[in-house]
Amino acid sequence: MPDELSKNQQRLIKNLIQSKKARIKNRCFIVEGTRNVGELLNSDYTIKLVAITEEFLVANPDFIKLLYKKVPQRSIYQLKTDELDKLTDTVTPQGILAVAEFKKTDLKDVIHGDFLVIALDKVKDPGNTGTIIRIADAAAADAVIAGKGCVDIYNPKVVRAAMGSIFHVPVIESEDLAKTLKDLQAAGAAIVTTHLGATRFYFDVNYKRASVIIMGSEDEGVSKDIVGISDEIVKIPMPGKAESLNVAVSCGVIVFEAVKQRINS
């Protein structure tokens, strides 16, 4: 049987769930649920610890075998169900969570060939951000870049919404998104920005070349400085009465136009 999770470890988990500052200080984040932890186990992320309830241990023998194969026994701990309920903000915890270390990806690691990158400018909603990471994963994008002012990529709600895709797609946090985009332009990328005032539709752009697709917040859109350095400014035609689409939905529409063009070529 695994050792009991100590009070200090429980305090660390609680802090990592609640505080970006704690995540940055400890350079690690929380992964919750069977699916997400399973994806973590099969990734190259470093795992600091895994905590499971006795009920999970009994009900998931195959998963436990995988867990012991991937993680040293000294890093696996047990806690009571009510203790887990107090730690997590998940409505229905699945009886397992893990602490994983941050993984640093340099921009140069994603610049190769006709790369496809999604960049986020002040996208603050965790659900949208996690969904966009899933979209990037499904589209085989080379990276997601989150500019300053975006929700913390390692926020537990983002990690949950990404449903494991955060372990498949490099995610880069940029303190100066405009500079990062200029670096990508210098590497040959076309900067394609979504804007309601655009005159071109998203499907009129060539995404077969190296491309960076910029998505902005629903409230403010993409910043003026980013629009100013963009190579293409596009919009989605909306003949209906809705004023706008959810940012993750919009992202999916445009990214899969890029996928279609690349497949057809």
N, C-alpha and C positions, 0 to 999 in steps of 0.2 A: 504493500500500500504506500502511496506517496506521503511525504511529510506534510504536516499541517502548514498552511500559509501563515506566516508570522504577522503580528500586528503592524510591524514596520513595512512589510511587503503590501499589506492591505492599504496602508496609508499612501504608499507610493502609487498604487493602482488608482485610488480615489483621486489623488492629485493629477495624475496623467489624464484621467477622464475629464476633470473639471477645468484644468488650467493649461493654456498654451505656454505660459511661462515655465511651468513644470516640465512640459514636454521638451521645450528648448534646452532647459537646464540639464535634463537627464539624457537628452538625445535619443528618446525612445517614445513609443506610442502604444495605444491599446488596440487590440484586434479581438472582436467578439463574435461568437457564434460558430457553429460547426463548419459551415461553408467557408467563411473567411479564414478561420484558423487552418482549415485544410489546405486552402490556397497558399497560406503563409508557409506551411510545412513543406510544400513542394516548390518554394521559391528559394532564392539565394539570400534572403534577408536573414540577419542574425537574430535568434530568439533568446531573450534573457530568461524568461520563465513562462510556464503554462500553468494555469489554475483550473481545476475541474471539481465538480461536485461529486459526491458518492453516487448519486442517481445517474449522472452522466457516465461514470465509470462502469456501472453495471449494465446500462442500456446500450452502450456503444462499443462492444468488444473489438470489432474490426478497426474502428477509428483509434482505439487505445493501442492496438498493435502498431498501427502506422505512427502514432505519437511516440511510442517508445523506440521505434526504429529511427526516427528523425531527431529526437531531442534526448539529451542525456537525462538519466533518471533523476539526477540531483537538481535538475531544473524544472521538474514536474511536481506540483503541489496540489493539495486537496483543501477545500473549504466547504463550509456548510451552505446549503441553498439560501438560507436567510442572510448569511454574510454576503453572498454574491448579490442578492437583491439590494442590499444597502450600498454596495459599491457602485453598481452600474445604473445608468439612466435609461437602459433598455426596458421597454414595457414587459416583455416576456423573455428574460434571459434564457439561453439554451444550455446553461450549465458548463460553459467553457469560455475562457478568455486567455489571451496571451499578451505578453509585453515584448515588442520587437524594437530593434534599434533602427534609427533613421538610416537611410541609404542615400549617399550623396552621388548625384549624377552631374557631370560637367557638360556644358553646352557642346563642347567639341565631340563628345561621345555620341551625339545624335545627328551630327552633320555628316551625312554620307549620301551620295547619289541624289535622287530626286526625293528628298525627305519630305515628310508631311508632319506638321506640328500644329497643335491647337494651343492658342495663347488666350489667357483669361485676364480681362481688365476690370478689376473691382467687382468680380462676381462673388457675392457674399453668402448666398444660400447654400448650405451644406448638401442638401439633397440634389440640387442642380449640379453642383461641382462633382459630387460622386458619380452622378449619371453621365456627365461629360467624360469623366475618366473611363467609364464603361464603354462609351461611344468610341473613344480613342482606341481602346483595346480591341473592340469589335472590328474597327476599320484598319487595324494594324498600323496606326499612327506611330511615329517615332518618339514622340514625347508630348507631354502637356506642360505648359509653362504658366505659372500663376504669378501675376504681378502683385506689387505691393497694394494692399487694400482688399485683396481677396480673402475669403475665409481660409483659416489654417488648413492646409492639405491633410494634416494628421489629426484633425478634429474627429472624434469617434463617429459622429454622424456622417461625415464625408466618407470615412473608411467603410462604414456599414453600407452606405448607398452605392459605393463602388463595387460591392459584392465580389471582392477578390481581384478586381482588375488593377488595383493600385500596385499589385505585386507583378503585373505583367508589362506595365507601361512606365517608362521613366517619367517622373514628375519633378520639375525644377521650379524652385521658388526664386523669383527675380526681384531684387530691390529697386531696379531701374528698368522697367519693361521697355521703354523707348530705346534705351541703349542696347538691350538684349536683341530687340527686333532689328536694329541697325546692324548688329553683328551677324544676324541671320541673313539680312539683305546682302551684306558683304560676301557671305558664303554662297550667294546665288539664289536666295529665296525671294519669291514674290509675296509681299505682305497683302493679304486679302482681308479687308475690314467690313464688318456688317454695320449698316447705318440706314435708318429709316428715310433719310434724305437722299439716298443714292439714286442714280438714274439708270444703273445697269442691274440686271438680274443676276443672281448668283450662278445660274447655269450658263451664262455667257462668258465665263472666265475659264481660262486654261489651267487646270489643276494637275496636268501631267508633269509639269516642271516642279521643282522644289517649291513648296508652298507653306505659308503660315496663315492659318485662319484665326482671326481675332474675334472673340465674343466679349461683349461688354455687359454691364449690369442692366437689368430691365428698367430700373429707375432712371439711370443716367446715360446708358449706352456707352459707347467707346469714347475715351477721353480725346479732346481736341488735338493734343500733341501726337497721339497715336494715329488719328485720322490724317494728320498733316504729313506723316512719313509713309503713308500707305501707298502701295502700287495700284491697288484695285479697291474700289468702294462699292459694295453690292447690297442688295436687299432681296427678300423673298416676296414674290407677288402674293398679295392677299386680297382677292376680289370680294371676300365676304365682309362681314361687319365687325369682326374682331380687330382691335387696333394693333395688337402685337401677339407674338407667340412666346411661350416659356423659353428661356435662354437655352435650356438643354435640348428642347425640341428643335429650335432653330439651328443649333449646332449640328444635330443629327441630320437634318435636311441637307445642309451644305456639305458636311463631311462625306456623306454617302454619294453626293454628286461627284466629289473627288474620287471616291472609290470606283464609281461607275466609269468615269473617264479613264482611269488607270487600268481597269480590267479590259475595257474595249480597245485600249491601245496595244 
